[in-house]
Amino acid sequence: MTSTWEPTAAGVLRLPSGRLVRGRGLRHPLPEGPLPTFALYLLGRQPPAVDWEHRWVRWPDFWLPSDRGAAAEAFRQAWARAESERVEVACGGGRGRTGTALACLAVLDGVPGDRAVAYVREHYDSHAVETPWQRRFVALFDRS
């Protein structure tokens, strides 16, 4: 069994259930401390190689996932693994796509879709979820 993130570590979001997920921007240096055991990378092209298990969701900057079904499946996988593992969610800057994905994880964790963006902005980054269509995507995200 792997331990999860330190709650006070940079970029770590605590979901209402207590699950911890780290969001970050890949254009920034890797934070000090333990490495992720699983990462979800949200990029328009394949991410660089890493030494931990990861999954790529094709997602152009400032837009929505190219395959929304695959994105929803990836969010569910990340949410489930965050119960006992160090899960990282990352895009280029760590705000728009990452914030949108973190808000969808919050929905999976029980936050109503119309409150999930506010939750992520309060507990992760005040500028998370950058576009109106990303906010709408979260509001309409289905938990089932």
N, C-alpha and C positions, 0 to 999 in steps of 0.2 A: 504494500500500500504506500502510496506517495503522499507527502504532506501538501497542503495547499499554500497559497501565498500568505505572507504576513499582512494583516489588515491595513497597516500603516505604510506599506511599501508604495512607491511612486506608481500612479496609474491604476491602482487596485480599486475596483468597485465591489462593494458588499451588496449583494442582492438581499431582498427581505428574508429569504430562507436562511441566510448566513453564508451561502455560497460566495466565494471570492473569485473574481475574474480580473485579469490585468488587461487594460487597453493600452495601446502605444502606437506611436508613429514609427514606421520603418525607416524614415529619413533621419531619425534621431539615434544616437548610440544605444546599444543594448544596456538596460539598467544593470547596476551592480546587483549581486546576489544570485539566488538560485535561478536556474533556467526553467523555461516552461517544459512540461511533459507533453503537452498538446497545444498546438496553435492553429488558429483559424485566420488565414490571410485573405484579405479582401482587396484585390488588385485587378487592374485591367489586363495585366499580363502575368505569366507565371512568376511566382516569388523566387528569390534567391534560395539556394540550398541551405538547410539548417541541420543541426545534429539531433533534432527532436521530431517526434511525429507531428505532422501538420496536414492541413487540408486547405485547398485553394478554392475560393469562390470568385469566378470572374465577375468583376464589379468595377466599371469605369469610374474614375474620379468625378464626384459631384452628381452621379446618377444613381441608378438602382441596380441590383444584381441582374446579370444577363439571364439567369435561370432562377426564377423566384422559388420554384419547388426545391431545387438543389440547395439554395440558400437556407430555406426553412429547415431542411433536413440537417444541414451543417450546424445551424443554431441549436437544434435539439440535441445533437451530439455534443456540442460544446457545453451546453447547460448541464446535461447529464454527467459529463466527465468532471465538471467543476465541483461536484459534490466531494470528490476525494483527490483531485489532481490539480496541478498548476496549469490552468488554461489561460492562454493569451489570445486576444483578438486584436488584429492590427491591420492598418492600411498605411498609405503613404504618410499622412500627417497625423493620424490618430484621433481625428475629430468627427468628420462627416460620416464616412462609411463605418468606422469603428463605433462611433456613437450610435448610429442607427442599429447596428448589430447588437450592441449592449442593451439598447432599449428593447429590442425584440427578445433578448434573454430575460429582461425584467418582466416582459409580458408572460413568458413561459413560467416565470417564478411567481406569477399572481398579480402583478401590477396591471391595472386596467390600461388598455391600449391608449386611451386619451390622456393618461397621466405618465406614461412611460418615458416620454422625452423629458418632461420636467424632472422626473426622478433621476435620470442619467445626468442632466445638467446640474442638478443639485449635488449629486454624490460622486461625479466623475470629472466633468469639464463643462463649464458654463457655456461654451460655444459648440458643444456636441450637437450632432444632427443639423447639418448646415443648410439644407434646401427644403422648400415647401413639399416637394414630392417625397423626400426622405421622411419628413414628419407624417405625411399621409400614409406612407408605407407602414410605419410603426402603428399608427392609429388603427389600421385595418388588418394588422397581423393577427393571424388566428392561432390560438393556443393549441388547438386539437391536432 
